[in-house]
Amino acid sequence: MKKNICLGLLTIMLILSGSLYARYDEMVLDETFVITDGKLVINAHIDVGQVTIKRNNNPGECHVYIKYLTERVDADIRFNEKHNELDVIVDFENWKSWKDNTGDSTTPKVIIELPSEPVLDIEADLKAGEFNLELGGLYLENLDFDNWAGEATINFDLPNKMEMNRLDINFKVGDLKVLNLGNARFSEADINSGIGELTLDFSGKSPEKAMAKIDLDIGETRVIIPENIGTKLRVSKFLFLSQVRYPNWFEKRGRYYYSDNYNESNKSLYLMISTGIGELSIEVK
C-alpha cells in the first residue's frame, strides 16, 4: 500500500515538473536575410527586452536573434522579400509589470545585426528594458526611436555613410545617452525626453548645417558640444523651475547664445531647447 502511494506521489511530481518545464520552455529564433539591393525597412516592436541593434560584420546580411520564454512572451520575425521590409516583434503579457513579475532572468534577449550596404529606415518602438544601439557606419536615412521606460544608449561610433533625412527620438522614462550625434550627419533632429537623465553628445563628423529641437520635461540633462562647431542656442525656460548652466564659451546676444567661434566656423549647429523641471548643463569639449 505504502509502495503504491509513493509511486503515485512520484508520478504526480514528475507530471507537475514536466508541466512546469513546459510552462517555462525556452524558444530561440535565429534568422539571416541576404539583402541584395534597394532600401531595407526595419520595424522593431518590442514590449520588453535586452535589445542590441548593431552593424553586421557581413555588409550584405541582416541577422536577427531572439531568445525568450514561451510562458508570457510571443515573438516573431517576418521578412517581406518583395518590399524589403523586416518586422521584429516581441509581445509580452502585461509589459508594464515586467520588473515586478519576471526579473532579468526571464527578459527576452534580442540582437539585430544590420547590413552596411543598403539604405536603411529604422522604426524602433521599444516599451521597457535595456537598449543598446550602435548605428555607425551605415546608410541610415531615417531613424524613429520611441521608448517608454528603461535605459538606452544610442551611439554613432562611425560617420553615417549618407546625410540622414529624419532623426526622431522620443524617450518617456529612464536614462538615455545619445553619443557622437555629429556622426549621424542629420540636418534636422527632434529629441524629446520625459522623466529621467539625458545626455546628448554632438561630437563627430557633422554636416555643414544642422538643427535640433530638444524638448525636456523632468530631470537632468547634459548637452555636449564640440569646440570646432559654431553653435547658436535658444533656451526656453519653464519659469523658475529650470536651472540652466552655460560655459564662458557662449555669449548672449538678445534671445540667443552664440559660441565664440560662431562667425569663423565652417560648420554650424542650431539648438532650440525647451526646458522643464530640472537642470540643464551646456558643456564644451
Secondary structure, DSSP 4 states (H G I P E B T S, - for coil): -HHHHHHHHHHHHHHHHHHHHHHT-EEEEEEEEE--SSEEEEEEEEEEEEEEEEE-SSTTEEEEEEEEETTTEEEEEEEETTTTEEEEEEEETTGGGHHHHT-GGG--EEEEEE-SSSEEEEEEEEEEEEEEEE-TTSEEEEEEEEEEEEEEEEE--S--SS-BSEEEEEEEEEEEEEE-GGGG-BSEEEEEEEEEEEEEE--S---SEEEEEEEEEEEEEEEEE-TTSEEEEEEE--GGGEEEE--TTEEEETTEEEETTTTT-S-EEEEEEE--EEEEEEEE-
